[in-house]
Amino acid sequence: MLRSTIDWGVSKVMEVLNGTALARLWETKAFSDVTVVFTQDPAAAKAAASTHMASAEAVLDVVSPQKPRRTRGQAAKQVQPVVHKYQMAAPAWPQGSIVVDAHTLQLLTASKVFEKQMLDNADMAADRKLRVYSQDALSSKPLLVVGVDSAEMLQAVEPFMRLAYIQGVPADIMTRPDLVLLIYQLADQLESHVVMSACTAALAAIPPEKLQTSHISFVLQLFHDTELATANKDLQQLQANCETRLLQLFGDAAAVIHDTAAGGLRGQFCGLPFAAVLHWIASDKLATDHENTIMALLSLWWEQQKKAKVLPAEVLTTQMVQLAAHVRVQLLSPLFTPGELLPVPWFQPRAKLHTAMLVAKLSSSKGNHERVVAEGCPPAWMNSQPRPKAPSAGNLLQVEVTEEQIKQGLERIKLGSTVSWSGPTKHIMGFSLNLYWQLLATGADVKTGLFLRGVGRVGASDAFDGLCVEGTMSCLAAEAGATPYSRSFNTFLSTNTSGGYHDVPKAGPINAVSDLARWLREGKLVYVMSIEKVDGVVCQS
């Protein structure tokens, strides 16, 4: 009987109250008749409520108003209630708890769990006796306690309750897809299908370009750790949008490795969660200048995770094995192949890697390749198909020196100094290379030289030795269309060593800037080095 009466009452109230009225009810809390506490420690919250109720009852025993007495033949004298100054303390809720005043009928409408707490569930009979008293202890409201799994989930409480009163997701919440997902999880826990539907529809409508890195990270890791998106088309669309946006941001591996500015792509990439990096490396749309760059970025990510110490070592090791399984090792150059020349402990299983390399080099039989994969070798390790070419892939190094800098350099040479000017360091096929032009004294003469420096391997702390680099070096002529200085080069580099040529762009002696006039274009020398082959592999230009 009570249940049918409540259902009838709810339907009638919903007929009367429109969206605006419900929104006003939420904002003002007018006529609220129930208190809801969301907490990570529901047992402690219920204990706090019980203690609070006992205190209230003790106060009421002392300060309750006296009933008027009647005497025969006399009208009853009106007795004023006892006025007291006692102020009830609020319950000592567990730290971080969120307390919300709400309306019974709206909670019944919004959530099956609230309905069970208030009406149906016999196991909750004791909980239905919990109440929260006003400061003067003369009035009280029923109490509902909701347990949540994490402090993060508590962020969703206020917006969840707000969505229980209004239709659609407000614009200020829509800017936070990560928050909307938390609301969805809370709604799922409370069986609030109306709020769940509002959240999923809103999430699916977010264009990929509106998703920030933090949103992508949260969504992909959440979907990796849970089954939220398994059977919900809207959430599957959100996952697809996040994956699309991930590749829009980080799908050019060459651009990622070069953007070393604070807050740049490289730093953002190293902060991605495992699920995002796994989708990134597994995608056939991931573009790069060479597989070495993919290997270098994985090493950088691994180093950042070790430094952050967020994950236990064994968990990180397991994750790296999964990531390594997507590296196309057949495409790695010798100095970037895990092993003696590149000791990377995270690249496992090493025994399978050795087998994969041998079979790939010594046998073209498809059957042999399939047998190795069947024995536990990741399929990607047998894949010799290059990834798409990165739009930002480049093989050019450049250094510019102004006429004024050359004048100053010639003066410093007289003091016995060797003067040089470096261009920006470029990361080509995972190797950091730097081009510099030099003025140096040889006896009484001043000569020039153009050199290539091997700075290191990105993501590898170990020095390398024996890096063969081939290409062409040139100096633009002063007049457009005139023949520039140009010569091919072939050199071996080690970490922080250089290779190149003296007398570039002309043989010495160089006594004044005018000796270089033939190559001074718009007041500066411009040297360009085109890298054509690195570590035995042809570069993408």
C-alpha positions in Angstrom: 0.0 0.0 0.0 2.8 2.4 0.9 4.7 1.6 -2.3 1.7 2.3 -4.5 0.9 5.5 -2.6 4.5 6.7 -3.1 4.4 5.8 -6.8 1.2 7.7 -7.3 2.6 10.7 -5.4 5.8 10.8 -7.4 3.9 10.7 -10.7 1.6 13.6 -9.6 4.6 15.7 -8.4 6.4 15.1 -11.7 3.3 16.3 -13.6 3.3 19.5 -11.6 7.0 20.3 -11.4 8.7 21.4 -14.6 12.4 21.5 -15.3 12.7 25.1 -14.0 11.0 24.3 -10.8 13.1 21.3 -10.1 16.3 23.3 -10.8 15.1 25.9 -8.3 14.4 23.2 -5.8 18.0 22.0 -6.2 19.5 25.4 -6.0 17.5 26.6 -2.9 17.1 23.2 -1.1 13.6 24.6 -0.2 11.4 22.0 1.5 14.3 19.4 1.5 13.2 16.5 3.7 16.2 14.1 3.5 19.9 14.3 4.0 22.3 12.1 1.9 25.9 11.5 3.0 28.4 10.2 0.4 31.6 8.8 2.0 34.4 6.4 1.6 33.7 5.0 5.1 29.9 4.3 5.3 30.2 2.3 8.6 31.9 5.3 10.3 29.2 7.7 8.9 26.4 5.5 10.3 28.2 5.4 13.7 28.6 9.2 13.6 24.8 9.5 12.9 24.0 7.1 15.8 26.1 9.2 18.2 24.5 12.3 16.9 21.0 10.9 17.5 21.9 9.8 21.0 23.1 13.4 21.8 19.9 14.8 20.3 17.6 12.5 22.3 19.5 13.5 25.5 18.9 17.1 24.8 15.2 16.5 24.0 14.7 14.8 27.4 15.8 18.0 29.0 14.4 20.8 26.9 11.1 19.4 25.5 8.2 21.8 25.9 5.8 21.1 28.8 2.2 20.2 28.0 -0.4 22.6 29.3 -2.3 21.5 32.4 -6.2 21.7 32.6 -8.0 22.1 35.9 -11.7 21.4 36.5 -13.7 24.5 35.7 -10.7 26.4 34.3 -9.6 27.0 30.8 -6.2 25.6 30.2 -3.4 28.0 30.7 -1.1 28.4 27.7 2.4 27.2 28.5 5.3 28.6 26.4 7.9 26.1 25.2 11.1 26.1 27.1 13.6 28.4 25.4 17.1 26.9 25.5 20.4 28.1 24.2 21.7 24.6 23.5 23.1 24.1 20.0 23.4 20.6 18.6 26.7 19.8 17.0 26.6 18.4 13.5 27.5 14.7 13.2 31.3 14.1 13.0 31.2 12.7 9.5 34.3 10.8 8.1 36.9 13.2 6.6 36.1 14.1 3.0 32.4 13.1 3.2 29.9 15.1 1.1 26.6 16.0 2.7 23.7 16.9 0.5 20.1 18.0 1.4 17.6 16.6 -1.0 13.9 15.8 -1.6 12.5 12.3 -1.1 10.3 12.2 -4.1 13.1 13.3 -6.4 15.5 10.7 -5.1 12.9 8.0 -5.6 12.5 9.2 -9.2 16.2 9.4 -9.9 17.7 6.2 -8.4 16.7 2.6 -7.8 19.2 2.3 -5.0 17.7 5.3 -3.2 14.3 3.6 -3.7 15.6 0.4 -2.1 17.1 2.3 0.8 13.9 4.1 1.6 11.2 1.6 0.7 12.1 -2.0 -0.3 15.2 -3.5 1.2 14.6 -5.3 4.5 18.3 -5.4 5.2 18.3 -1.6 5.4 15.5 -1.4 8.0 18.0 -0.3 10.7 19.5 2.3 8.4 16.0 3.8 7.8 16.0 4.8 11.5 19.0 7.1 11.0 18.2 10.8 11.2 20.0 14.1 11.3 18.8 16.7 13.7 18.6 20.5 13.4 20.8 22.7 15.6 18.1 23.2 18.2 17.3 19.4 18.1 13.6 20.2 17.6 13.4 18.8 14.0 15.1 16.1 12.0 15.4 14.5 8.6 15.9 10.9 7.5 19.5 10.0 6.6 20.8 8.0 3.6 24.4 6.9 3.5 26.1 6.1 0.2 29.6 4.5 0.2 32.0 5.3 -2.7 35.3 3.6 -3.6 37.6 6.6 -4.0 38.1 10.3 -3.1 38.0 11.0 -6.8 34.4 9.7 -7.0 33.4 12.2 -4.4 34.0 15.0 -7.0 31.0 13.6 -8.9 28.5 13.8 -6.0 27.4 17.4 -6.3 27.0 17.3 -10.1 25.3 13.9 -9.9 22.7 15.3 -7.5 22.3 18.3 -9.7 21.6 16.0 -12.8 19.0 14.1 -10.7 17.0 17.3 -10.7 17.6 18.7 -14.2 17.5 17.3 -17.7 20.7 17.2 -19.8 24.3 18.0 -18.9 24.9 21.7 -18.2 27.6 23.4 -20.3 29.9 23.9 -17.3 30.1 20.2 -16.7 30.4 19.4 -20.4 33.8 21.0 -20.5 35.0 18.2 -18.2 34.6 14.8 -19.9 36.6 13.2 -17.1 34.1 14.6 -14.6 31.1 13.4 -16.7 32.6 9.9 -16.7 32.9 10.0 -12.9 29.2 11.1 -12.7 28.3 8.2 -15.0 30.1 5.7 -12.7 28.3 7.1 -9.6 25.0 7.0 -11.5 25.8 3.4 -12.5 26.4 2.5 -8.8 23.1 4.2 -7.8 21.2 2.7 -10.7 20.2 6.1 -11.9 19.4 5.4 -15.5 18.2 8.9 -16.3 21.6 10.4 -15.3 23.5 7.6 -17.0 21.7 8.3 -20.3 22.3 12.0 -20.0 26.0 11.4 -19.4 26.6 9.0 -22.2 24.7 11.1 -24.7 26.7 14.1 -23.7 30.0 12.3 -23.9 29.3 10.8 -27.3 28.6 14.3 -28.6 32.0 15.8 -27.7 34.0 16.4 -30.9 37.5 14.8 -30.8 39.2 18.2 -31.1 37.5 19.4 -27.9 39.1 16.5 -25.9 42.2 17.6 -24.0 45.1 15.3 -23.1 43.9 14.9 -19.5 40.5 13.8 -20.7 42.0 11.3 -23.2 44.2 9.9 -20.5 41.3 9.5 -18.0 38.9 7.9 -20.5 41.3 5.4 -22.1 42.7 4.3 -18.8 39.2 3.9 -17.3 37.9 1.9 -20.2 41.1 -0.2 -20.1 40.6 -1.0 -16.4 36.8 -1.5 -16.5 34.1 -2.8 -18.9 32.1 0.4 -19.0 32.3 0.8 -22.8 31.6 -2.9 -23.5 27.9 -2.7 -24.3 27.2 1.0 -24.5 27.3 2.6 -28.0 27.6 6.1 -26.7 30.6 5.2 -24.5 32.1 3.3 -27.4 31.8 6.4 -29.5 33.6 8.4 -26.7 36.4 5.8 -26.7 36.7 6.1 -30.5 36.8 9.9 -30.3 39.5 9.7 -27.6 41.6 7.3 -29.7 41.2 9.6 -32.7 42.2 12.7 -30.7 45.2 10.8 -29.2 46.6 10.2 -32.7 45.8 13.8 -33.7 48.0 14.9 -30.9 50.7 12.3 -30.7 50.4 10.4 -34.0 53.4 12.1 -35.5 56.2 10.5 -33.5 58.9 12.8 -35.1 57.0 15.9 -33.9 56.6 14.4 -30.4 60.3 13.7 -30.0 61.3 17.2 -31.2 58.9 19.2 -29.0 60.9 19.4 -25.8 59.5 22.7 -24.6 57.9 22.9 -21.2 54.4 21.5 -21.6 55.3 20.3 -25.1 54.3 17.1 -26.8 57.2 15.1 -25.5 56.5 15.9 -21.9 52.7 15.3 -22.4 53.5 11.9 -24.0 55.6 10.8 -21.1 52.7 11.7 -18.8 50.2 9.5 -20.7 48.7 6.5 -18.9 49.6 3.0 -20.0 46.3 2.4 -21.8 46.9 5.5 -24.0 50.5 4.5 -24.9 49.3 1.0 -25.7 46.7 2.2 -28.1 49.2 4.7 -29.6 51.9 2.1 -30.4 49.4 -0.5 -31.6 47.8 1.8 -34.1 48.6 1.3 -37.8 48.0 5.1 -38.2 51.0 6.0 -36.0 53.5 7.8 -38.2 57.2 8.2 -37.7 60.5 9.0 -39.5 61.8 5.6 -38.4 61.0 2.8 -35.9 64.0 4.0 -33.9 62.0 7.0 -32.8 59.2 4.8 -31.5 61.8 2.8 -29.5 63.2 6.1 -28.1 59.8 7.4 -27.1 59.0 4.2 -25.2 62.3 4.5 -23.4 61.5 8.1 -22.4 58.0 7.0 -21.2 59.5 4.2 -19.1 62.1 6.5 -17.5 59.3 8.9 -16.5 57.2 6.2 -15.0 60.2 4.9 -13.0 60.9 8.5 -11.8 57.3 9.1 -10.8 57.2 5.8 -8.8 53.4 5.7 -9.2 53.3 2.0 -10.2 55.0 -0.9 -8.5 58.0 -2.1 -10.3 56.4 -5.4 -11.3 53.4 -3.7 -12.8 55.6 -1.4 -14.9 57.6 -4.4 -16.1 54.4 -6.1 -17.2 53.2 -3.0 -19.0 56.6 -2.6 -20.8 56.4 -6.2 -22.1 53.0 -5.4 -23.6 54.3 -2.2 -25.2 57.5 -3.9 -26.5 55.3 -6.5 -28.2 54.2 -3.8 -30.7 57.7 -2.6 -31.7 58.6 -3.6 -35.2 62.1 -4.8 -34.3 62.9 -5.9 -37.9 63.0 -2.2 -38.8 65.3 -1.0 -35.9 68.8 0.0 -36.9 71.7 -1.9 -35.3 72.4 0.7 -32.6 68.7 0.8 -31.6 68.2 -2.9 -31.5 67.9 -4.1 -27.9 70.9 -6.1 -26.9 74.5 -5.5 -26.3 74.6 -2.2 -28.2 71.4 -1.0 -26.6 71.0 -2.5 -23.1 67.3 -1.8 -22.3 66.1 -4.0 -19.5 62.4 -3.3 -20.2 62.5 -4.9 -23.6 61.4 -8.5 -23.0 61.2 -11.5 -23.7 64.9 -11.2 -24.8 65.2 -14.8 -25.8 62.2 -14.5 -28.2 63.8 -11.4 -29.7 67.0 -13.2 -30.5 65.0 -15.9 -32.3 62.8 -13.4 -34.2 65.9 -11.6 -35.5 67.6 -14.8 -36.6 64.5 -16.2 -38.4 63.7 -12.9 -40.1 67.3 -12.5 -41.4 68.0 -16.1 -42.4 64.6 -17.3 -43.6 62.0 -15.8 -45.9 59.6 -18.7 -45.3 56.2 -17.6 -44.2 55.8 -20.9 -42.4 58.9 -20.3 -40.3 57.6 -16.9 -39.4 54.3 -18.2 -38.3 56.0 -21.0 -36.3 58.0 -18.4 -34.3 54.8 -16.4 -33.6 53.0 -19.5 -32.5 55.9 -20.2 -30.1 55.3 -16.9 -28.3 57.1 -14.3 -30.4 54.9 -11.1 -30.8 53.7 -10.8 -34.4 54.9 -7.2 -34.6 58.5 -8.5 -34.1 58.2 -10.2 -37.5 56.6 -7.2 -39.2 58.9 -5.5 -41.7 56.3 -3.1 -43.0 57.4 0.5 -42.3 54.9 2.7 -40.5 53.4 5.7 -42.3 55.8 8.6 -42.9 55.5 11.3 -40.3 54.5 14.7 -41.8 57.3 16.4 -39.7 60.0 13.8 -40.6 63.1 15.7 -41.8 66.7 15.0 -42.5 68.1 18.5 -42.6 70.5 20.1 -40.1 71.2 23.9 -40.4 73.4 26.5 -38.8 73.3 30.2 -39.6 76.1 32.7 -38.8 75.6 36.5 -39.2 78.2 38.8 -40.7 78.5 40.6 -37.3 79.1 37.3 -35.5 81.9 36.4 -38.0 83.6 39.8 -37.3 83.5 39.3 -33.6 84.8 35.7 -34.1 87.8 36.9 -36.0 88.6 39.3 -33.2 88.4 36.6 -30.6 90.6 34.3 -32.7 93.4 36.8 -32.2 93.2 36.1 -28.5 93.8 32.4 -29.1 90.2 31.2 -28.9 88.5 28.7 -31.2 85.0 30.1 -32.1 82.0 28.0 -33.2 78.3 28.4 -33.8 75.8 25.6 -33.5 72.5 25.1 -35.1 69.5 23.4 -33.2 69.9 19.8 -32.3 67.7 17.5 -34.4 66.6 14.0 -33.6 66.9 11.9 -36.7 66.0 8.2 -36.5 66.3 8.5 -32.7 69.8 9.9 -32.8 70.4 13.5 -31.6 72.7 15.3 -34.1 74.0 18.8 -34.2 75.7 20.9 -36.9 78.2 23.6 -36.1 80.6 25.9 -38.1 83.9 26.8 -36.7 86.7 29.4 -37.0 90.0 28.1 -35.7 93.6 29.4 -35.7 96.2 27.3 -37.5 99.5 29.0 -36.9 99.1 32.6 -38.2 96.1 31.7 -40.3 92.4 31.4 -39.6 90.6 28.5 -41.2 87.0 27.3 -41.2 85.3 24.0 -40.6 81.8 22.4 -40.7 81.2 19.5 -38.4 78.5 17.1 -37.3 78.3 16.2 -33.6 76.7 13.1 -32.3 74.9 14.2 -29.1 73.4 10.9 -28.1 70.5 8.5 -28.5 67.1 9.7 -27.3 65.9 7.7 -24.4 69.2 5.9 -23.9 71.7 6.9 -21.2 74.4 4.7 -22.6 76.9 6.2 -25.0 77.0 4.9 -28.6 80.1 4.3 -30.7 80.5 3.7 -34.4 77.5 5.5 -35.8 77.9 5.8 -39.5 76.4 9.0 -41.0 76.3 9.8 -44.8 75.0 12.8 -46.5 75.7 16.1 -48.2 76.9 19.4 -46.8 76.4 22.7 -48.5 76.6 26.4 -48.1 74.2 28.7 -50.0 75.7 31.1 -52.5 75.3 34.8 -52.0 73.2 35.2 -55.1 70.1 33.2 -55.6 70.6 30.8 -58.5 74.4 30.7 -58.1 76.2 27.4 -57.5 76.4 26.7 -53.8 79.3 25.1 -52.1 78.5 21.4 -51.8 80.3 18.1 -51.0 79.3 14.7 -49.8 80.5 13.3 -46.5 80.7 9.9 -44.7 81.8 9.9 -41.1 81.7 7.7 -38.0 80.5 9.3 -34.8 80.4 8.4 -31.1 78.5 10.2 -28.3 79.8 13.8 -28.1 82.3 13.4 -30.9 82.4 15.2 -34.2 83.2 14.5 -37.8 83.4 16.9 -40.7 85.7 18.9 -42.9 87.9 22.0 -42.7 88.0 24.7 -45.3 84.2 25.0 -45.6 83.1 26.9 -47.6 86.6 27.9 -48.8 90.2 27.2 -48.0 91.9 29.6 -45.6 93.3 31.9 -44.7 90.2 33.9 -43.6 91.3 37.4 -42.6 88.1 39.3 -43.0 84.4 38.9 -43.6 85.0 39.9 -47.2 86.8 36.6 -47.8 83.5 34.9 -47.4 81.5 37.4 -49.4 80.6 34.9 -52.1 78.5 33.0 -49.6 77.0 35.8 -47.5 73.4 35.9 -48.3 71.4 38.7 -46.8 74.2 39.3 -44.2 74.7 35.7 -43.1 76.2 32.3 -43.9 73.7 29.5 -44.2 75.0 25.9 -43.9 72.8 22.9 -44.5 73.5 19.3 -44.0 71.3 16.7 -45.6 71.5 13.4 -43.8 70.9 10.6 -46.2 71.9 7.5 -44.3 72.2 6.8 -40.5 73.4 3.6 -39.0 73.2 1.9 -42.3 69.5 2.9 -42.9 68.3 5.4 -45.6 66.6 8.4 -44.0 63.2 9.7 -44.9 63.4 13.2 -46.3 
